[in-house]
Amino acid sequence: MKKIFLSIAAVMMAAGIMSAQDINSVTEVYNNGAMELEMGNKEAALGYFQSALTAAEALGEEGAQIAENCKNTIPVLMGSIAKDLIKAEQFDAALEQLNKTIETAELFGNTGEAEEAKTLIGQTLMAKGNDMINSKNFAGAIEVYNQIMAADPTNAMAALRLGMAYGATGNTEDAEKAYLVAAENGQDKNAFKQLSNLFVKKAAAVLKTKKYDEAISYALKSNEYLENATAMKVAGTAASALKKNEEAIQYLEKYLELSPNAKDAAQMKYTIAATAQIMGDNAKAKEYYQAILSDPKFGPTAKQMLESIK
């Protein structure tokens, strides 16, 4: 009977020694992680902390404190690695890391780190989209900005950049929709400026193909969003080509009002004068001919026209 008691005591003593060795081993792994982190080796540190967590949890109550320390450290460290990837403009890798951070932080009950990572996902997507649009990868940018808008339909900056990307591909309809969303959510000044530019470019393009009615329509739409001298010039030129003389004068006068010091101001004044003369509006014709008498190019002809008007 005495031998049996001795055997039990020996087993218990051996178990105690083994347990001490296990906790010491886990502590060493944890400390290795802390050392790597101090040296700035975040990936290596993360590996050690993850290994320490697994081993500490296997020890139960004895490893509880180390396990808790690991759970507090791991999500923060993962988030820090993601931020480094963002700074390095490795956006896809950063997004993958941020999603892992969210999953791990929520598992460990670290809601603060999870929320920060979710915020960073939106910012990272924006940075990725901006990088794509700057490198003229407009299709990729459209995909990314739409992803942002799906998560936050009121993101005015994403909508504004989405409009730019659509506009660059020639998709005027979707560009206008995106800009209007941006305008509704606080980016109205920038959105209307972009819309004005979008439609004046469209007007100039169709003017070259002699689609004069379309040119006028796009030019007027440009001016509705933001008064645009170039749009009025396009509209005036198209109206002149269509012999819509009254409209041509109206648009060209607006052009001169918006851009009084334009290089072609004298030419536009001559066009207005000649058009008014054709219409029988001699008063307006005289006004504009007189305005360019000192111009070296149009002055001599203007003088002759004035002499011919009774």
Secondary structure, 3 states (H helix, E strand, C coil): CHHHHHHHHHHHHHHHHHHHHHHHHHHHHHHHHHHHHHCCCHHHHHHHHHHHHHHHHHCHHHHHHHHHHHHHHHHHHHHHHHHHHHHCCCHHHHHHHHHHHHHHHHHCCCHHHHHHHHHHHHHHHHHHHHHHHHCCCHHHHHHHHHHHHHHCCCCHHHHHHHHHHHHHCCCHHHHHHHHHHHHHHHHHHHHHHHHHHHHHHHHHHHHHCCCHHHHHHHHHHHHHHCCCHHHHHHHHHHHHHCCCHHHHHHHHHHHHHHCCCCCCHHHHHHHHHHHHHHHCCHHHHHHHHHHCCCCCCCHHHHHHHHHHCC
